[in-house]
């Protein structure tokens, strides 16, 4: 199963047509053509503790109800908790949906 297959499955459950105009939906980070390795973690909010759990479990993707990328990012460093979560997820090859 590819990350793209997970995204397609999510679209079949929650079509983008139901999203509000400001909602950030879909694959936010990760390579859609990469194979999904490991379990998928579901969460309301993606924070550092949740990411720690995902890394510990060997997750291949995280589906977050509140998107970790909502406002435009000017950089992805370890300077803020939000940036750290995104950076660490990418380093761990965990897709963010």
N, C-alpha and C positions, 0 to 999 in steps of 0.2 A: 504494500500500500504506500502510495506517495503522499506527501504533504498536500498536494493538489487534490487527491481523493478525499482527504479529511475536509478540505475546504468545500468541495462539492457536496459532501454529505451534510455539512453544516448549512449550506445554502438550501438543501432540500428540506431541512427541518425549520430553518428560519430564513426565508427568502429576503434578499435586500429590499424588495418592494415594501416590506413592512417596517423598514428602518425610517426613522425621522431624518430630515435633511442634514442635521448636524451630527448624527451618529457616525462613528467610525467603525465600519464593519469590514469583515473579511480578514485575509491574511495580512497581518501588520508587519511581521518580520520573519524571515526565513526563506529558504529556497523551495518553491512549490514543486520542483522536479526531483527533490531529494527523497529518498525512502524514509518513511516514518519509522523511527527506531524507538522502541519502548512504549510505555503507556502514555495516555493523554490525561493531564490533570485539569480538572474543572475548578474554577474559583470565581468568586465575586470580584475581589480586588487582587491584583498581582502586586505583592510587596516582597521585600527581601526574605521574610520568613517563608512565604509560599514558594518563592524561587528556590530557597534552600531545600525545601521538601521535594520539589520537582527534580532537582539535581540528585538528591539522595536516592530517589526512586528510579532514576535513569530515564526520566520522561523524554519523549521526542517532541511533545507539543504541550502548550498550555492554552486552554480556552478560558478567557476572562470576560465576565459580563461587563465590567468597566474597563475599557481599553487602556492599556498602559501608554499608548501613544495617542493622545487626544489633541493636544496643541502642537503646532509645528516645533520640531526640534532643530536647534542650531548646531548642536554637537551631541555626541554620545561619549561621555567620559565617566569617571567614577566620582564626579563632583557632587552629584545630588542622588538621593535615593532612587528617583525615577530613572535617571540615566544609568545608575549602577545596575538596576534590574534588567534593563534592556541590554546593556553591554554584557552582563554575565550570562543572560539567556543566549545571546548570539555566540558567545565564546563556548557555551556548553552545547551548542547546536540544537537548542530548543526553539521550535517555531512558536510564534505568538499569534493567536487568532482571537 
